[in-house]
């Protein structure tokens, strides 16, 4: 199943969240920096721009050294997850990073962000805007990996909709989903922390957070 998923990613090519590199170099760090300042993403090392699997030669400490180099060349330091794949009897390393909560992140004093399938160096105004946007967001804006839609009550969402007069659809569930998305309480299928705290279906679910 994993190999099928990776093969599909490679067939689709580079994107807003996927980058191919034939070997590890500073461009890999730039891509990870751009992903950290955007929506997150993965760099596949050992794959050409065209999607051909060429593999990489590794020494015992290669990946550890790469991660240490990434850590020391970024500020705040980013530490990607590393995964080793064997594809067509060749070794491919996947370095993945999530969107960083405190932005912008720099790579050797420069700032990048991901636009479509390219890394763009940010201007001073873009750096300033991203900084202000990040620090104007409270912790409850961020999505929570622990909970999903089934953990909240859409009935509670609908009750709030009726209280503030935002009823649009006869179907409560449709209105509730629209409301969550409109106010960014549900983004890319993930709940914001605030959505869980406001509309939690069962407070006993808080146990073990």
C-alpha positions, 0 to 999 in steps of 0.5 A, spaced: 500 500 500 505 504 501 509 503 495 503 504 491 502 511 494 509 513 493 509 511 486 502 515 485 506 521 488 512 520 483 507 519 477 504 526 479 510 529 479 513 535 483 507 540 486 506 545 492 508 539 497 513 535 493 520 536 491 524 531 487 532 531 488 537 527 485 542 528 491 542 532 498 545 539 497 543 546 499 537 546 495 534 540 499 534 545 505 531 551 501 525 546 499 524 544 506 525 551 508 519 553 503 515 548 505 516 550 513 513 557 511 508 554 507 503 548 508 509 543 509 511 538 504 516 532 502 523 532 499 524 525 495 532 524 494 534 520 489 529 522 484 530 526 478 526 532 476 522 528 471 520 522 476 526 517 474 528 513 480 536 513 480 537 512 488 542 515 492 548 512 495 548 512 503 554 511 508 552 509 515 551 516 518 549 520 511 541 521 513 543 523 521 549 528 518 543 531 513 538 532 518 544 535 523 546 540 517 538 542 516 538 543 523 544 548 523 542 552 517 535 554 519 533 558 524 528 557 528 531 550 527 527 545 523 528 537 524 525 533 518 522 526 519 526 521 515 524 515 511 528 510 507 524 507 501 527 501 497 524 502 490 526 499 483 532 496 488 534 503 489 534 507 495 530 513 496 530 518 502 524 522 504 525 528 508 518 531 510 516 537 514 510 540 517 508 547 516 512 550 522 508 554 527 512 560 528 514 563 521 518 565 518 523 560 518 530 562 514 535 558 511 542 561 511 539 568 512 534 567 507 527 566 507 523 562 502 516 560 501 512 554 496 508 557 490 505 551 486 512 547 485 517 552 485 521 555 491 520 563 491 525 567 495 521 572 500 521 580 500 522 584 506 514 585 506 512 578 505 517 576 511 514 582 515 507 580 513 508 572 515 511 574 521 505 579 523 500 573 521 503 568 525 504 572 531 497 575 531 494 567 531 493 564 538 494 557 539 487 555 538 487 557 531 492 551 529 489 544 527 489 538 532 491 531 530 488 528 536 481 529 534 476 529 528 469 531 526 466 525 529 469 528 536 464 534 535 457 536 535 454 538 529 448 540 533 452 545 537 455 548 531 447 549 528 445 552 535 450 557 534 448 558 527 441 559 529 443 564 535 447 569 530 442 568 524 447 565 519 442 559 517 443 558 509 441 551 508 435 547 510 440 541 512 443 542 519 449 538 517 450 542 510 450 549 514 454 546 520 460 544 515 459 551 511 460 555 518 466 551 520 470 552 513 468 559 513 471 561 520 477 556 518 475 552 524 475 546 519 481 546 514 483 541 509 479 536 513 482 538 520 479 541 526 482 547 529 483 546 536 478 552 538 473 548 534 474 542 539 474 546 545 467 550 543 463 544 540 466 538 543 461 532 543 464 529 550 468 532 554 471 525 557 474 525 550 479 530 553 482 525 557 489 523 555 490 529 551 
